[in-house]
Amino acid sequence: MGKIVTINPNTEEILNEYEELKDNEISEKISKSSKAFNFWSKIPISRRCEYLRNLSEVLLKQKEKLARLVTTEMGKPIKQSYAEIEKCAWVCRYYAENAEEQLRDIEIKTEWQKSFVTFQPLGPILAIMPWNFPFWQVFRFAAPNLAAGNTALLKHSSNTMGCAIEIENIILEAGIPEGVFQNLVISSRKVQQIIENPEVKAVTLTGSTPVGKEVAKVSGWNLKKTVLELGGSDPYVVLKDADIEKTVDVCVTARLINNGQSCIAAKRFIVEKPIFKDFVDLFVEKIKSKRLGDPLDESVDIGPLARNDLRLDLDGQVKRSVEKGDVLVYGGEIPKQKGFFYQPTVIIVRNPESPVFVEETFGPVAALISAENEEEAIDLANRTNFGLGAAVFTSDIEKGTELAKTKLNAGCCFVNDFVKSDPRLPFGGVKESGYGRELSIFGIREFVNIKTVCVK
C-alpha cells in the first residue's frame, strides 16, 4: 500500500501523509461517479448553474484559508494564491451565467420538419491535474463540465493532495450532491486502469508533453475523447518600436509569475537588435528588485520552486546552456538557504539550440536573444516544438495584431500584454502543447455529445 507525502517547499518539512486508494476502492468511486451521473445529468441545467453560484460564494468566503493551503503546498507568493482562488470563483460565476445559453439546442433549417443539434453530457470524466495552479486548473475543468451534466474524477498531483481534498470538500459544502465530484488519492501508476475502465468516458490532462503523449496513447486505444493542455516555451517578440519601459515591466511579470512555474509564462524574449542592450539592462534591473523569500510574506515576489527535483532540473538546463556558449548575465545559482529556492536568472542566448531556448524552463529563468529584424524575430519565435502562448510588443497596433493573427504559431497570442487564461476566451495550444480547448463556449462543448436530431 503506497503513501502520498506532501512537503512544504519553503521549509522542507513534511506536511501530511495520505494512504493511496486500493484498486477496489478506486472501482467503487468510479461506479459511484457513474451512478451520480444518472441523476446529475437529469437535473435542469438552470439548477446546476445555481450550484455553481453557491460554489463561487463558498470559494470567496474561504479565500484566506484556501490561499494559505496553496502557498504552503506549492510555494507561490500568497498574493498570487489569493488571486487564484478569486479566479476560481470567477469561472464558476461565468458558467453559472452562460452555460444554459452555450448548451442551448441549435435549430438548423433543412427539408425535415425539424432538425437541430443538441449538446448532451457524456458521463464521468477523468481530470489529471498539475500542482502549479492547484485550484485553478481543477476549476477551469470542473465548472463547465459540472454545468454540462458530467461528473468528475480528479487525479491531482501528489504534492498538492491537500488542495485536492479541500476542493472536494468545498464542492460538497456548496450543496453539489455526493459522487458528482470525487478526488482520488492515487499516484500516477494507477491512472491507466482508470482510463481503461469503461465507465470513464473521457480524459482531460494539464501537464507535461511526455505525460500527455502517454495519456493520449492509452485513451486513443480505448477510443476515449481527450483534451490535452501541455507544456510551452512561450516567445515574447519585442519589436524596436515598442515602449521599452512598459514592455520590460510586463515581460518581467510574465516570467516570474507563479515563481516562473507556468506553462504560459514568458520563457524566451526575442528582441530586435537596435533596442536589445537597453532591454537587457532594464530587464536585469527589474529582476534584481524582486524579493525572494517566505511566500506567506505579502511583500515577497518570488517563493520556492515546488520540489527539489524541479529545482535541480532547472539548474541543469542553465548550466548546460552556459556550456554551449550562452552568457549568464544574472543569477544561475541555488541559494544557500532552507527551501527549494532558485535565484532569478537572466541568460543571453548565443546558440538557439541551447537548452534554455529549446526546452521548457519551469522556474525563474529568462532567455534573451537578439534578432536582426522582425522577420528573424518571428522565425526564432516559431522555432519550437511548442505552441501554447506567444506575445508581441510594438507601438504599431495594426502590425502587432496581424503578427499575432497570422505569424505566431500558438493557441493564445497577445499584443502588448502577457499571456493569461480567461473564462470568456478559449484556452489551449497546438503542436506539442496539446489539443482541444478549455474555457468559454468552446471548453464547455469539448466533453458533450454534439448530437444531431432530425424529425420527419
Beta strands, then each sheet from edge to edge (+ up, - down):
strand 1: 3-7
strand 2: 14-19
strand 3: 106-107
strand 4: 114-121
strand 5: 124-128
strand 6: 151-155
strand 7: 181-183
strand 8: 202-206
strand 9: 225-229
strand 10: 234-238
strand 11: 266-272
strand 12: 327-330
strand 13: 345-348
strand 14: 365-371
strand 15: 389-393
strand 16: 412-415
strand 17: 434-435
strand 18: 448-455
sheet 1: 1+ 2-
sheet 2: 3+ 4- 18+
sheet 3: 7+ 6+ 5+ 8+ 9+ 17-
sheet 4: 12+ 13- 14- 11- 10- 15- 16-
end
